[in-house]
Each structure stands twice: as C-alpha cells, then as structure tokens.
C-alpha cells in the first residue's frame, strides 16, 4: 500500500475528524477453517448445520448475509461436533476465493446467527475480526472499490481467477477508530440496500402484473375474445397476419456506428433494453454514412422494429417521437403499421407468450437463429376494433411508463450506492 494514500475518506460525517486505522490483513483478522463440501453434499430441506458456499457469495448474498433471512443450505447428514472449529459468529467475514472473473474476492459479513450453526464452505476464506467492528461496516468495506482494487493485481489464473490467503495477507485494511463512525457508515449502506430491495420488489411486482395481464387481455389460442376485457367492448376479435397490419417491412442501414454527433441517433439491436424494450441512451452513436441519402431509414412515430438474427432475435421496440432523430441498423426490420391499426397495440402483442412461441419455432436455423421479414409478416395476430386496440395499447403503455420509472429509480439508487462506496472508504 502506497504511503501517499490519505488516511481519511473523501466523504465523511462532519463530526468525525480523526485519521483512520491502517493495518495489514492478518493484524485485523484471525483465520477460521472452512470445509470443502461440494453442492452434492448440501440440501435446502433440513439439517442441523448450514454451510455458506462460494457460489452464493458471488451471486446471491450481499455485503451482509443475514442468517435469519437469507437462504443458506444445510450439510446433509452433518454432526455439529464435526465442524466445531468452523462455527461462525456475527461479524465474521467470508471471502469467495474463486470466480470466473474479477468478482473473485467478493465478501460477505455474517449477521443474524441463530441457534442453527453456520460454517464456511467450499472456496471460501473465513476470518474473524480481532477488534469487534460495528455491524455492517466491515462487510461493505470489503466490497468497496478501495479494497477490491488491492486484490486485482493479486489474482491468479487465466480461465478461472483465484485469491489465496497468502495474497490476502498483502492487503491493507482501513477502518475508523470511532465505533460510532463505523456504525453510521454501516447504517447508510444498510438503508440504501433496503431501499434498493424495496424498489426491486416493486419493479418485479409490476413486471409480473403486466406479464399476467398480457396473457389475459389478448385471446388465447383458438379464442376470439380475451379473458379480461374493457366492459364497453363486446365484438369478437378477428385473425390477421402481421403482414396485413403493416403496410411495409424494411431492413435497416448497412453502416458502421461512429461517435454520436449530438443529433442523429443510431439504433442497433444492443441499444434496445432487454427488459423494458426502450431505447437505451447511455452509449449513443451515429451512423457512419452520408445521412442526406438515408432518409428512408429514419424512424417515424409508431414504427415497430424487430431483431432479425442472433441471440436477441424477436426483440422488439416501438419508436416514439421523444426518442429524437433515429436511424435503424441492418440487423433490425422495421414494420410501418397501417393507420387503421394501433401501433402500440401491435407492439404489445410482441410481448405475449404467443409471440414468444412463434419466435422460438420460426427462428430455428442450422446456424444463427433468425427470422426474416416474410416470416414476421406471417405472424398471426388477433385484432379487435381500432377503439379497443387504442384502449389496450394505452393501458399497457401506462404500465410500461410505471415500470420504466421504477427501473430508473432503482438504477439511480444503485449508482448512488456505487458512488458512496467509492467516497466513504479508503
């Protein structure tokens, strides 16, 4: 660790001014033994002792693992006496020592220990603070960019990366001397994580609600009316082909992308969000072509686009004027919807299970999966009168707007947490 590094964080509660402690890893922690049981030795049904597997640290658990709430597998047929030296306590830290990428070294602090013992499992490094830390502090610190950046040059391997106890010993731990400062930092991140979890649940609930409504507000196979309907509409729906509903299908520009010029946007398959189907604007580009000759590739309000090849085949997007001046790329097909049909209604049809089944069957190829314009034109679509189409389209558009708002709020909270992790630790 460079001596030039300041012993105070960039962002701090104003009542604290003392320099933080700086200690080598094993001056702060004592090692705890772990077991090497594979997943085959674990179960989620019953047992007398639980084991934290490194896979759960990497994927499921956050900076703090609450043994009362988080699902931790049992060791099949275990006797607690066999693992007596491994039993974990609140405040212990487990580090995943292996991963396929630079997430190796992800850590979790143990909390909420119950009367069911918990031990550290396969590919984990367990350690216990010699000095009692306030809850949450050490878990969030060990996952901060400040600490993780120390691990990067110490990782070993090519296809699979690992970190050893020997290399962990080379790292430095920073922590505030004042227990109250530790507590306040830990609380900030715990509160943020609670907010993030709350918004994830709200977002998930809205997405599930929409998925359910999509299946009930469009007719199922063979039916001529949906299960749920606005009461003012009673006429039977009619069967159409997408080719009857669209006045044209066109392939996009065969042009490379260049740096965004501030006006002309380029829409490629990867620019369509997989979940919300909105135009992602984080990394805008412009078509590298003479745009004076590309007017035919400029999108108009209500155009529906379909991905025609690759892993994202079938992914759709509906252009709206607020997306700005947009040209579409060659791996997309544009359907320009006839004025007697509602384009939002047509777009929402592409989010149903019926459409997904059509894509799964139609896209099968000997090489890359794909669906061409003629095949898209053959998609069966059930259609009511225009007024009902518009009512359904507006209804789902409003749900999409709510979903987008929750997703943006969630992303904002995640970015806020990321910034604080960088600024509140050394």
N, C-alpha and C positions, 0 to 999 in steps of 0.2 A: 504494500500500500504506500502510495506516494506521501511524503511528509508535507507536501504542499496542500493537501486536501484539508479544507476547513473543518473544524470540529463542531460546527453549528449548521443546521439545515437552512435552506433558503427561505422557507416559510415556517413560521413558529408562532405559538401563542405568546402574546406580549409579556405575560407575567414571568416568563422563563428566560434567563439570560446566561446561565452557566454553560460552559463547554460540555459537550457530550463525552462519555467514556469511550475509549478506543482500545479494544482488546483482541488478541488472537482468538481464533475459534475455540480452541480447547482450554483457553483461560476462562471462557464464558460457559462452556458446556462440558458435561461428562457424557461419555458414550453409554448407550443402552444396547444390549444384544437384540437381534431380530431373528425371526425364523425364515426359512426358505421354502415354505409350503407353496405349491402351485394352486391354481384355481380349482383343480380337481379335488383338492383336499378341503375346500371351503363350501359352505352352503348358506342359503339365506332363510332357512326354515327354523332351525333350532340348534341349540348347543349351550355350552356353559362358559365359553370364552370366544372373544371376537378377534379377528386379525385384519389389520389395515394393509391392503395390497397396493403396490405402487401404481397400478393402473387407475385405481380410484383417486389417488392423489393427483395424478396428471389430468384426469378428465372430470371427475365428479365433485371432489371436495374443494372448498375454497381455502382461504388463508387460515381459517379456523374450522376444525371438524368438531361438531357438537355430537358427542356420543349418545345424547338423548334423542336427537332428531335425525341425524344422518344415518343412512342405512349402511351398516358395516357387517360383512359376512361372518358367520361362525366357523370355527375349526371343527370339522367333522370328527366325532369320537375323541375329542380332546379331554385331557385331565388337567385342571388348573395347576397342579403341582409340577407338571412337566414344563411349565412356562413361567415359573415363579420369578425368575430373574429378569423377565422381559415385561412384566406388568407395567403399563403406562399410568402416568398421573396427569392431572390438569397442568398445563403449561409445558409439557414435553413437546418436542418438535420432531416431526418425521420428514425426511427428505427423500424424494424419488431419485435414486442414483442411476437410472437408465431411462432413455427415451429415444424415439426415432428422430428427434430434432432438438433444438436448443431449449425446449421446455425442461430438459433434464435439470435437476436441482430445484424443481418446484417443491415448496414446503407446505406443511400444514401444522398448525398448533392444536394440540388436543385439549378439548374442553368438555364439560358436562359428563365427566366419568360417573358411571352408575355402579350398581353392585355386580354387574357383569364385567369381568376383567377384559381389557383390551390390550393387544400386543401389536408389535410392529412386524410386518410381513415381508414377503419376497421383494427384493430390490429396493429396500428402504434403508436409510441410515437414521437411527433413532438417537436422540440426545436430550439431556435434561439440563436446564439452566442451573448453574451453581448458585447464582443470585436470583432470588424469586423476582420475576417480572410481573407487571400488572397484566391482566387478561387482554388478549388480542394484540398487544404491541409486537411481540417477537414474531408472531405469525405473519403479520403484514410487512414487518421489516424484511423478513427473509424472502419475501416475494417482490420486494421493491426493485426497480431498475438499478438502484445504487448497489445493492448487494449482489443481484444476479449478474451484473456486469463483471464482478470479480470472478465469477465461475466460468465465464465464456472462454478465457484462454487456458483454463484448467481441464476442460472437457476433452475426453479421449475417444477415439473411434472414428469410423467412416460411415457405414450404413446405420449403425446404432451408436449413439453417444452415451458416455457414462462419466460419472464423477466419483472419485474414491474418497475414503476417509482421509487418506494421506494428503490429497489435494485440498480437501476442505480445511485441513489444518493450516493451510497457507492463507486462508481468507481472514479478514478482519471484521469484527462486529462492533457497530456503533450503537450506543443507547444513551438516553438521558439519565442523569443521576437521580433526578427528582421522580419519585414514583408517580406523583400526580401528573407530570408531563407524559409519562408512559401511558397512564390511564386515559388521558384526554385524547392522545393520538389514536389509541386503540378504539376509543368510542366513536371518533369521527368516521373511521373506516367501517366499523360495525354498523353504524347508522346508514352510511352510504350503501353498503351491501344489502341492508334490509329494504331500502328504497328501490334498489335495482331489482331485487327479488319480487317486490310488490308489483313493479311495472312489467316484469317478465310474466307474472301470473295474469295480470290484466290483459296483456298482449296475447298470451296463449288462449285465454278465455274468449276473446274477441275472434281470434282466428278459428277456434273450434266452433264457435257460434256461427260464423259465416260458412264454414265447411258444411255444417249440418243444414243450414238454410239453402245452400246451393243444391243439395240433394233433394230437398222437399219443394222448392219453388220452381223447379224445372221437371217436366214429366219424366218418369222412369221408362225403361224400355217397354214399348208396346202401348203405353198410356197416351191419351190425348188431352189430359189435363194434369196439372201438378197436384201434389198432396196438400200444399198450402197455397192459398191464392188471395189476392185482394178481393173483398166481397163484391165490389161493383162489376167484376168481370165474370162472365158465365160461359162464353162461347168456347167451343173446342179449339185446341191448338192444331196447327197444320204442319205437316212434314215438308221440309225443304232441304235442299243441298246448300252448302255454303256457297257454291258457285252460283246459285240462284239469288243469293242475298248480296253478293259482291258484284260490282259492275266491272271489276278488273283485278288481276293478280300480277304483280310485277316484282322482279328481282332487283336487289339494291346495287349500289355503286361498287365497282371493282377498283377500289382505290385504297392506298395505304393511309394510315392516320398520321397526322403531324400535330405539333403543338397547337393548342387552342388559340384561335385568333381573336377571341373576345366576343364573337358574334355567331359564327357558323359552327353548329354543333354536329358531331358525327355519332350516330347511334349504331353500335355493334351489339352482338349477342351478349357479350360480357357487361355491357352498360345497362342491361335490364336486370333489376333486382330479382333474385330467385323467389323471394317470399312475397313481396308487395307488387311486383311487376311494374314498378315505376322506373323512370329514367334516373339512374344514379349519376350524380353530377360532381362527384369528388375528383374524378380524373378526366375532365373534358378534353376532347380532341377535335380537330377539324379535318375534313377530307383533303388529302394532298392531291388536288386536281383543280382544273380551271372551272370554278363554280358557275361561271356565266353560261356554261354548257350543261349544267347539271340540274336545271330547274325541274325536270321530270322526277328527280329523286328527292325533292323537298316534300316533307310531310304536311298534310292538311288535317285540320281538326276532325277527329273521328276515324282516321286511318287505323286499321288494326294490323299489327305486324306479327309474323310467325317465324320462329327459328327453324331453319330447314335442314340442319345437319349437326352432327356431333352429340355430345352428352346432354346438351340443353335442347335438343330437338323438341319442338312442340311448345317451347316457352313463348308467351305472347306479351304484347304491350299495346296499349291504346294511346295514340298521340292526342294531347290536348294543347291548345294554343299557348298556355302558360309555360310550356317546356321550351318555347323560343323557336329560333330558326334551326330546324333539324333536317339533316340528310341521313338516309339509311344505307347500311352497308350490304354487301353482296350475299352474306350468309343469312339474310333476312328476306322474307317475302311480304310484300305489302298487299293487303286486301282493302280496296276502297269500297266502302259499304254504300249501297244504293240509298237514296234519300227516303224511300218508303219503309226503311228498316232503321232501327235504333242501334247505333254502333256500340254503345255501352252495353246494351243487352247482348249483342253478338259477342263482345269481348268476355262478358261474364260467363257465357256458355263455354268458353275455352278453359274455365277453371273447374268444370264439373268432372265427376268420375267418368261420365260417358265420353267426354273428350279425351281424358287420360287413357282410357281403354283403346280408343281409336288410334292414338299416337303409339301406344305400346305395340299394337298389331301392325299398323301401317309402316312404322319406321324400321322394321326389321330388314336388314341388308346383310350381305356377306361380309362387308367391311364396316365402315362407319354407319351408325343409324342415320336415317334421313327420311324426309317427307317433302315431295316436290309440290309445285303449285297445282298440278292436275289432281294429285291425291288430296290436298287440302280442300279443293273445290268439291270433292266427293263426300266430305263430312256431312252426316245427317244432323240437321238442326230443327228442333221443334219451335214453331213460331206462333205467338198469339197476334192479336191486332196491335197496331202501332201504339195506341194509348197504353195498353198493358205492357208492351215492351218498354216504353219510356218509364213507366212507374217502377218496373222491376229494375231497370238499369239505374235509375236514380237511387233506389233503395240500397242496392249493393255498392254504388259509388259512395254513398254516405258512410256505410260501414268501412269501406276501404280508407276513407279520409280519417276515420277514428283510429284505424289500425296504424296508418302512417304517422299520426300524431303521437301515439303511444311508442311506436318504434323510434321516432326522433327523440322523444323524451328519454327513452332508455339509452339511446346512443349518447345523448348529452351527459347523462349521469355516468356512463362508462368512461367517457372522455374526461369528465371531471375527476373521477377516481384515478385515472391514469396520470393526470397532471399532478394531483396531490401526492401520489406515490413517488413521483419524481422530486417533488419540492419539500416534502415533510420528513425525508430521511436523508442520511448522509451515506 
